[in-house]
Amino acid sequence: MATITASPPRVGLPALLKSPAVRKLLLLALAAAILVPLANARWASGSWPTALTVDFSEPLAKASDWIIDNRDSHPLFLYFFGHVSNVVVIAVRAVYLGLLAVGWAGVTALGALVAWRVAGVRLALGTGVAFLACGLLGMWVPTMQTLALMVVAVLASVLVGAVLGLAAGLSDRMDRVLRPVLDTMQVLPAFAYLLPVVLVFGIGVPAAVLATVIYAAPPMARLTSLGLRGADKEVLEAVESLGSTARQRLLTARIPLARKELLLGLNQTIMMALSMAVIAAVIGAGGLGDRVYQALASVDVGAALAAGIPIVLLAVVLDRVTGAAGERLGAEPEPRQGLGWLYALVAFAAVAVAGRLVGRLDWPESWVVGIAEPVNRAVDWMTAHLYSGVPVIGGTADWAGHFTTWVLDPMRDGLQGLPWWSVLLIVAALAWVIGTWRTALTAVLAMAAIGVLGVWKPSLDTLSQVLAAVAVTLVLGFATGIAAARSDRLERLLRPVLDVFQTMPQFVYLIPVVALFGVGRAPAVAAAIVYALPAVVRITTQGLRQVDPAALESSSSLGATSWQQLRQVQLPLARPALLLAVNQGLVLVLAVVVIGGLVGGGALGYDVVFGLAQGDLATGLVAGGAIVCLGLMLDRVTQPTERRAKKGA
């Protein structure tokens, strides 16, 4: 008797058409079949039509000239911007003189005692060591200058961000209005902020502080709004049932329930303000950023490291202290907590007074340890032995040349060789397949706006660098994140390394990269990869570790191997986190690729830097606007997938 084997069920065309992605692709194919021949007949050359370009140079040049001509006479500048500038200068100077009056011992004691009361003895010792390291590196005065600017900028950023977040958190209409504004503020490169601020306030501390506020306020606004909107509805209903007013509900329920989000917003604001401290040195911020910027100009890796280490130490300390404060929110108060703060205050006052009595307010010069010379010798050795002529594998200059020739040039030429309408069609297809028609429309309009601004080819050059950097970042980041998620020891080893790389200012990455790879697009891409990699690794590791243990136990009981568990359980369940990693990688890479214009990255980054250096408002703002559009397009192509994945999870 013959054995009848059942054949596997076939997927028919009607079943296939039930897939939303397939239906979207079919509609796009139909639209392309109709529109592509028409577009090809109308715009055969493929380059962006001049008729669809708007020249903004003349109106922007007129606006720039008007600002320059009226900056010293118009009432708007005399009675508003002038007063704002004076308040900023007075505030920064007051904080700076206060820090100098307390002396190095007093500042160190204050930082350590605050860390002790907030986070414990271990972090207090680390904070004290961090401040002492700033002095040992000979950077005490620049550190105090940066700290004074940071205090004022962070306070202003928190105030502005909290007000905007309150408005967005309490009003749906305000939330819809502010969302695109905050999106633009976060995507717009920091260099693009500097030019209009400098035109209004001139070179100096006021421009640096206000540019930092614009850059650092959005995270506070977003997280404040998120905290207010995510407040427990049952608690709010209980408070309302007691007859409380809207103001009382806000002060007694909404804000206390959003404390963790508010503190996270403070943490993110501090981190972004510190990263802006170096960029703001271009417009006269002074402090540690100025030392890093001068070192970049002369490719002095040792001097850059000596100034970069204090910035990293400040960032790590502030991150740890604010993070520890967030973890303690809602916990039971310690007995005699107020007495502990009193002891800390008395100890700080005693140290500060003792420093004044012995005349040791300034850091002693004899205690400075110079690291610039040995670091530069090490860099010279690396350059001499690794830059070129390495047997078999070649040198770093060869790698940069090969990467440019084999990856960057083909990608740039391929994108620029595509007809403009085909680029828009590809963007529409990607955004619509993974999102909705609204996100596809937004992405297409953002991409079309780049052509209208007249910077189509430079934008595609920047896009090619971003895509190449993101591809390498995701390969390395996913591999490292998966390994760290599966090994506690590796995660512990990586944590301090990721902390340092994630808090280091963007400028600092450029200096060793230029020393090893030379000047060009490849060093800009390399710096972007190093800058974005920690975020991708962290998000990937966290996403994989948060997978439901019950799902892993179930698959293990069915005999699944470790590789099968990863491929069939962990990765699918961690899909929202992986897509968030892609989104964050794109945003961070774009930020550094733009700064790469300083080291020969060219394209839009060069236009932004050139506009700032020459005071050319038109060139700088047009390039900055194109970068915003590029970032908006990339964000919309990735972020909708994340939302849909969360809904489907």
SULWO-V257426 format. One record per backbone hydrogen bond with DSSP energy under -1.0 kcal/mol. NH is the residue of the N-H (numbers start at 0). CO is the residue of the C=O. E is the energy in kcal/mol with one decimal. If there is no record, write none. Layout:
NH | CO | E
NH | CO | E
This chain:
15 | 11 | -2.1
16 | 12 | -2.3
18 | 15 | -1.4
22 | 18 | -2.2
23 | 19 | -2.4
24 | 20 | -2.4
25 | 21 | -2.4
26 | 22 | -2.2
27 | 23 | -2.5
28 | 24 | -2.6
29 | 25 | -2.3
30 | 26 | -2.7
31 | 27 | -2.9
32 | 28 | -2.3
33 | 29 | -1.3
34 | 30 | -3.0
35 | 31 | -2.5
38 | 34 | -3.1
39 | 35 | -2.9
40 | 36 | -2.1
41 | 37 | -2.0
42 | 38 | -3.2
51 | 48 | -1.1
52 | 49 | -1.7
53 | 451 | -3.0
59 | 55 | -2.1
60 | 56 | -2.4
61 | 57 | -2.3
62 | 58 | -2.2
63 | 59 | -2.4
64 | 60 | -2.5
65 | 61 | -2.5
66 | 62 | -2.2
67 | 63 | -2.3
68 | 64 | -2.6
69 | 65 | -2.0
70 | 66 | -1.0
72 | 69 | -1.1
73 | 69 | -2.5
77 | 73 | -2.4
78 | 74 | -3.0
80 | 75 | -2.1
81 | 76 | -2.2
83 | 79 | -2.5
84 | 80 | -2.5
85 | 81 | -2.2
86 | 82 | -2.6
87 | 83 | -2.2
88 | 84 | -2.4
89 | 85 | -2.6
90 | 86 | -2.5
91 | 87 | -2.7
92 | 88 | -2.5
93 | 89 | -2.4
94 | 90 | -2.2
95 | 91 | -2.5
96 | 92 | -2.8
97 | 93 | -2.1
98 | 94 | -2.3
99 | 95 | -2.2
100 | 96 | -2.4
101 | 97 | -1.8
102 | 98 | -1.4
103 | 360 | -1.9
106 | 102 | -2.6
107 | 103 | -2.2
108 | 104 | -2.5
109 | 105 | -2.7
110 | 106 | -2.6
111 | 107 | -2.4
112 | 108 | -2.7
113 | 109 | -2.4
114 | 110 | -2.1
115 | 111 | -2.2
116 | 112 | -2.3
117 | 113 | -2.1
118 | 114 | -3.2
119 | 115 | -1.2
123 | 119 | -1.5
124 | 120 | -2.4
125 | 121 | -1.9
126 | 122 | -2.5
127 | 123 | -2.4
128 | 124 | -2.5
129 | 125 | -2.2
130 | 126 | -2.2
131 | 127 | -2.2
132 | 128 | -2.3
133 | 129 | -1.6
134 | 130 | -1.4
135 | 131 | -2.6
136 | 132 | -2.0
137 | 134 | -1.9
138 | 133 | -2.3
142 | 138 | -2.1
143 | 139 | -2.2
144 | 140 | -2.2
145 | 141 | -2.5
146 | 142 | -2.6
147 | 143 | -2.5
148 | 144 | -2.1
149 | 145 | -2.5
150 | 146 | -2.5
151 | 147 | -1.8
152 | 148 | -2.6
153 | 149 | -3.1
154 | 150 | -2.1
155 | 151 | -2.4
156 | 152 | -2.6
157 | 153 | -3.0
158 | 154 | -2.2
159 | 155 | -2.7
160 | 156 | -3.1
161 | 157 | -2.6
162 | 158 | -2.1
163 | 159 | -2.4
164 | 160 | -2.7
165 | 161 | -2.6
166 | 162 | -2.1
167 | 163 | -2.5
168 | 164 | -2.7
169 | 165 | -1.7
170 | 166 | -1.0
174 | 170 | -2.0
175 | 171 | -2.2
176 | 172 | -1.8
177 | 173 | -2.7
178 | 174 | -1.9
181 | 177 | -3.0
182 | 178 | -2.4
183 | 179 | -2.3
184 | 180 | -2.4
185 | 181 | -2.0
186 | 182 | -1.8
187 | 183 | -2.7
191 | 188 | -1.0
193 | 189 | -1.1
196 | 192 | -1.5
197 | 193 | -2.8
198 | 194 | -2.1
199 | 195 | -1.6
200 | 196 | -3.0
201 | 197 | -2.5
203 | 282 | -2.7
207 | 203 | -1.7
208 | 204 | -2.9
209 | 205 | -2.5
210 | 206 | -2.3
211 | 207 | -1.9
212 | 208 | -2.2
213 | 209 | -2.2
214 | 210 | -1.8
215 | 211 | -2.7
216 | 212 | -2.0
220 | 216 | -2.1
221 | 217 | -2.8
222 | 218 | -2.5
223 | 219 | -2.1
224 | 220 | -2.2
225 | 221 | -2.6
226 | 222 | -2.6
227 | 223 | -2.3
228 | 224 | -2.4
229 | 225 | -1.7
235 | 231 | -1.9
236 | 232 | -2.6
237 | 233 | -2.1
238 | 234 | -2.4
239 | 235 | -2.4
240 | 236 | -2.2
242 | 239 | -2.0
243 | 238 | -1.1
248 | 244 | -2.5
249 | 245 | -2.0
250 | 246 | -2.3
251 | 247 | -2.8
252 | 248 | -1.7
253 | 248 | -2.4
254 | 249 | -2.5
256 | 252 | -2.3
257 | 253 | -1.2
258 | 255 | -1.2
261 | 257 | -2.4
262 | 258 | -2.4
263 | 259 | -2.3
264 | 260 | -2.4
265 | 261 | -2.0
266 | 262 | -2.4
267 | 263 | -2.6
268 | 264 | -2.4
269 | 265 | -2.4
270 | 266 | -2.1
271 | 267 | -2.4
272 | 268 | -2.4
273 | 269 | -2.3
274 | 270 | -2.0
275 | 271 | -1.6
279 | 275 | -3.0
281 | 278 | -1.7
282 | 279 | -1.5
283 | 280 | -1.6
284 | 279 | -1.2
290 | 286 | -1.3
291 | 287 | -2.2
292 | 288 | -2.6
293 | 289 | -2.4
294 | 290 | -2.0
295 | 291 | -2.2
296 | 292 | -2.0
297 | 293 | -1.4
299 | 294 | -2.5
303 | 299 | -2.1
304 | 300 | -2.5
305 | 301 | -2.3
306 | 302 | -1.6
307 | 303 | -2.5
308 | 304 | -2.5
311 | 307 | -2.3
312 | 308 | -2.8
313 | 309 | -2.7
314 | 310 | -2.4
315 | 311 | -2.8
316 | 312 | -2.6
317 | 313 | -2.7
318 | 314 | -2.5
319 | 315 | -2.6
320 | 316 | -2.7
321 | 317 | -2.3
322 | 318 | -2.1
323 | 319 | -2.6
324 | 320 | -2.3
325 | 321 | -2.0
326 | 322 | -1.9
327 | 323 | -1.4
330 | 327 | -1.9
336 | 333 | -1.2
339 | 335 | -1.4
340 | 336 | -1.7
341 | 337 | -1.8
342 | 338 | -2.4
343 | 339 | -2.2
344 | 340 | -2.4
345 | 341 | -2.4
346 | 342 | -2.5
347 | 343 | -2.4
348 | 344 | -2.4
349 | 345 | -2.3
350 | 346 | -2.3
351 | 347 | -2.6
352 | 348 | -2.5
353 | 349 | -2.3
354 | 350 | -2.3
355 | 351 | -1.8
356 | 352 | -2.4
357 | 353 | -2.0
359 | 354 | -2.4
366 | 363 | -1.4
367 | 364 | -1.6
368 | 135 | -4.4
374 | 370 | -2.1
375 | 371 | -2.6
376 | 372 | -2.2
377 | 373 | -2.2
378 | 374 | -2.5
379 | 375 | -2.7
380 | 376 | -2.3
381 | 377 | -2.5
382 | 378 | -3.0
383 | 379 | -2.7
384 | 380 | -2.2
385 | 381 | -2.8
386 | 382 | -1.5
392 | 390 | -2.9
393 | 389 | -1.7
395 | 385 | -3.0
396 | 386 | -2.4
398 | 394 | -2.2
399 | 395 | -2.6
400 | 396 | -2.3
401 | 397 | -2.9
402 | 398 | -2.9
403 | 399 | -2.2
404 | 400 | -2.6
405 | 401 | -3.3
406 | 402 | -1.7
407 | 402 | -2.1
408 | 403 | -3.1
410 | 406 | -2.1
411 | 407 | -2.8
412 | 408 | -3.1
413 | 409 | -2.5
414 | 410 | -2.4
415 | 411 | -2.8
416 | 412 | -1.7
419 | 45 | -2.5
422 | 418 | -1.6
423 | 419 | -1.9
424 | 420 | -1.8
425 | 421 | -2.4
426 | 422 | -2.5
427 | 423 | -2.5
428 | 424 | -2.5
429 | 425 | -2.6
430 | 426 | -2.6
431 | 427 | -2.4
432 | 428 | -2.5
433 | 429 | -1.8
439 | 435 | -2.2
440 | 436 | -2.3
441 | 437 | -2.4
442 | 438 | -2.5
443 | 439 | -2.4
444 | 440 | -2.6
445 | 441 | -2.4
446 | 442 | -2.2
447 | 443 | -2.8
448 | 444 | -2.2
450 | 446 | -1.1
451 | 447 | -2.1
452 | 448 | -2.0
453 | 450 | -1.2
454 | 449 | -1.6
458 | 454 | -1.7
459 | 455 | -2.0
460 | 456 | -2.1
461 | 457 | -2.4
462 | 458 | -2.6
463 | 459 | -2.2
464 | 460 | -1.7
465 | 461 | -2.4
466 | 462 | -2.7
467 | 463 | -2.1
468 | 464 | -2.5
469 | 465 | -2.8
470 | 466 | -2.3
471 | 467 | -1.9
472 | 468 | -2.6
473 | 469 | -2.9
474 | 470 | -1.9
475 | 471 | -2.5
476 | 472 | -3.3
477 | 473 | -2.7
478 | 474 | -1.8
479 | 475 | -2.6
480 | 476 | -2.8
481 | 477 | -2.6
482 | 478 | -2.0
483 | 479 | -2.6
484 | 480 | -2.2
485 | 481 | -1.2
490 | 486 | -1.9
491 | 487 | -2.3
492 | 488 | -2.1
493 | 489 | -2.4
494 | 490 | -1.8
497 | 493 | -3.1
498 | 494 | -2.3
499 | 495 | -2.2
500 | 496 | -2.4
501 | 497 | -2.5
502 | 498 | -1.5
503 | 499 | -1.3
512 | 508 | -1.3
513 | 509 | -2.5
514 | 510 | -2.2
515 | 511 | -1.9
516 | 512 | -3.1
517 | 513 | -2.1
519 | 598 | -2.3
523 | 519 | -1.0
524 | 520 | -2.2
525 | 521 | -2.7
526 | 522 | -2.6
527 | 523 | -1.9
528 | 524 | -2.3
529 | 525 | -2.2
530 | 526 | -2.0
531 | 527 | -2.3
532 | 528 | -2.0
535 | 531 | -1.7
536 | 532 | -2.6
537 | 533 | -2.7
538 | 534 | -2.5
539 | 535 | -2.2
540 | 536 | -2.6
541 | 537 | -2.8
542 | 538 | -2.6
543 | 539 | -2.3
544 | 540 | -2.2
545 | 541 | -1.4
546 | 543 | -1.0
551 | 547 | -1.3
552 | 548 | -2.6
553 | 549 | -2.3
554 | 550 | -2.1
555 | 551 | -2.3
556 | 552 | -2.3
558 | 555 | -1.6
559 | 554 | -2.1
564 | 560 | -2.6
565 | 561 | -2.0
566 | 562 | -2.6
567 | 563 | -2.9
568 | 564 | -1.8
569 | 564 | -2.5
570 | 565 | -2.6
572 | 568 | -2.1
573 | 569 | -2.2
574 | 571 | -1.2
577 | 573 | -2.3
578 | 574 | -2.5
579 | 575 | -2.0
580 | 576 | -2.1
581 | 577 | -1.9
582 | 578 | -2.3
583 | 579 | -2.8
584 | 580 | -2.5
585 | 581 | -2.1
586 | 582 | -2.0
587 | 583 | -2.6
588 | 584 | -2.4
589 | 585 | -2.3
590 | 586 | -1.7
591 | 587 | -1.6
592 | 588 | -2.7
593 | 589 | -1.6
594 | 590 | -1.2
595 | 591 | -1.8
596 | 593 | -1.9
597 | 594 | -2.4
598 | 595 | -1.5
600 | 595 | -2.7
605 | 601 | -1.1
606 | 602 | -1.5
607 | 603 | -2.3
608 | 604 | -2.3
609 | 605 | -3.0
610 | 606 | -2.5
611 | 607 | -2.0
612 | 608 | -2.6
613 | 609 | -2.5
615 | 610 | -1.7
616 | 614 | -1.1
619 | 615 | -2.2
620 | 616 | -2.7
621 | 617 | -2.3
622 | 618 | -2.0
623 | 619 | -2.3
624 | 620 | -3.0
625 | 621 | -2.2
626 | 622 | -2.0
627 | 623 | -2.1
628 | 624 | -2.3
629 | 625 | -2.5
630 | 626 | -3.0
631 | 627 | -2.8
632 | 628 | -2.5
633 | 629 | -2.4
634 | 630 | -2.5
635 | 631 | -2.4
636 | 632 | -1.8
637 | 633 | -1.1
638 | 634 | -3.3
641 | 637 | -1.1
642 | 638 | -1.9
643 | 639 | -2.5
644 | 640 | -2.7
645 | 641 | -2.0
646 | 642 | -2.0
647 | 643 | -2.2
648 | 644 | -1.0
